[in-house]
Amino acid sequence: MERYLIAAIWLRDHLDVQAVTNDHIYTCYKYMAWTPFPRDFNTGFSNAKQKGWFQRAEERGAWTMTTVGEDYANNMGSPATQ
C-alpha cells in the first residue's frame, strides 16, 4: 500500500494526475520493477482506504489520496512511522 502512495504522489507532482486508477499503479509497478506484483490492484486500494490513505474519486475506478495518506507518505522512513 505504501507503493500506491508513492506512485500517487509522483503522478500528482510530475504528471498532474489527481485521481489514480489500477492502470496507473500497474504502470508504476512495471516501470519500477517492483515485486511482488499484486494479483488484484483493487485490494491494495481497499486496504489503503481502510487506513484512510485513499478515497474513491468521482470517476469510476479512480482513487484520490487523502491528507492522511499524504502525511503518512511524507513521513515514511522517519522513526514515527517505523
N, C-alpha and C positions, 0 to 999 in steps of 0.2 A: 504494500500500500504506500510505503514511503516513495517508491519509484513513481507511482502515479502523481504524487505531489510534485516531485522534481520535474517530471515531464510537463505537468500543467503550468508550473511557474515558467519553465523555459519557453513553452509555446506562447504563453501570455506575453512575456517580456520581449521575445525575439520575433514572433510572427503575429502578434496582436490577436491570438486566439483566446477568446474569453470562456467558451464552453467546449470542453473536450469530450471526445467520443471514444468508443472502443478502437476505432480505426486509428485515431491519434496515438493512443497508448501502444497499440500493436506496432505502429511505425517506429515509435521511440525504442521499444524493446528490440526490434530488428536492427535498427541503426546502431544502437549502443551495444548490441550483442549481449544483452542482459539474459541471464539464466537463473533459475529455471523459467521457462516460458509458460505463462498462465494457460491453463486449458480453457478457462472461461473468464474473460475480462470483466463481465458484469459482476462476478463475485467479488472482485477486488474493489469495485466501486461501491457495492453494497456494504462491504466490511468497512470501507473508509467512511461511508455515510454514518454508520453506527458510532464511529469515533468523532463524528461532527466535522470531518475534513472536507466532505463534498456534499452538495445538494443537487437534486435534479434541476436541470435547466428547462426553460420553456420548450426548446427544440427537443423533439422526441429522440431519446437515446443519448442525450448530451448531459454533461455534468459540469457544474461550476464549483470551484474551490471556495471554501468558506474562509473567513478570517481566522478561525480556529486552525484550519489546515495550513494556512499560510504562516501563521505564527509558529506552528509545530515545525514546518519545513525550515523556516529561518533560524530555528534554534537546534536543528539536528546537529549532533556532534558535541553540543555543549553538555556539561555534566548533568543539567536538569532533565535532559531527555534520555539519559542513558540508564 
